[in-house]
Amino acid sequence: MLKTMRKHGVTLALFAAFSTGLTAAINELTKNTIAHQAAVVQQALFDQVFPLDKYDNDLQQSCVWVNDAALGKGDHRVYVARLGGKPVGVVMEATAPDGYSGAIQLLVGSDFQGTIWGTRVTSHHETPGLGDKIELRISDWITTLSNTHIQGADDTRFAVKKDGGEFDQFTGATITPRAVVNAVKRAGLFAQTLPEKLSGLPACGEPK
């Protein structure tokens, strides 16, 4: 009995070691492919929120960490667009904390003069059939924020129509579009303050 138990124990140990080694090998073989695909998806999003002809650097390699209430709670990645070495705008991760069903995660492309080049929703929990119209695959509403301009913090036009602004709300769901529009406005205003701060912000590959 003791010999049998030892034999089974050795067999299990060998199997566990083999499985661990196989998993590690598969991870090693596929990690570059996975990283490449993630980079492709990320760049595709960047292309939707910041015009390609406005910058000439590698956005994915020009990332800094920002912790500011204007972008929402916590740290956010901000990708700096440059043209001829000069910063010309940013693609910002931002959070709308006041969605109907919780926080809405956004990607906002903006220059430093108040122009919003584009916005996309990257994550949300809004109600299907109502609040989920902020998704491009559901509705083109999010594109109405593209190529718009914020004329200062007191610009009442940059709001949903129910609040006196120029952006449509959804039938039966005003809270969601309001949260997105207000978050984009905050991010756009924040972008205008960034040029003088960029040199002091930590790169995404460095400790925060």
Secondary structure, 3 states (H helix, E strand, C coil): CHHHHHHHHHHHHHHHHHHHHHHHHHHHHHHHHHHHHHHHHHHHHHHHHCCHHHCCCCHHHCEEEECCHHHCCCCEEEEEEEECCEEEEEEEEEEEEEECCEEEEEEEEEECCCEEEEEEEEECCCCCCCHHHHCCCCCCHHHHHCCEECCCCCCCCCCEHHHCCCECCECCECHHHHHHHHHHHHHHHHHCCCCCCHHHCCECCCCC
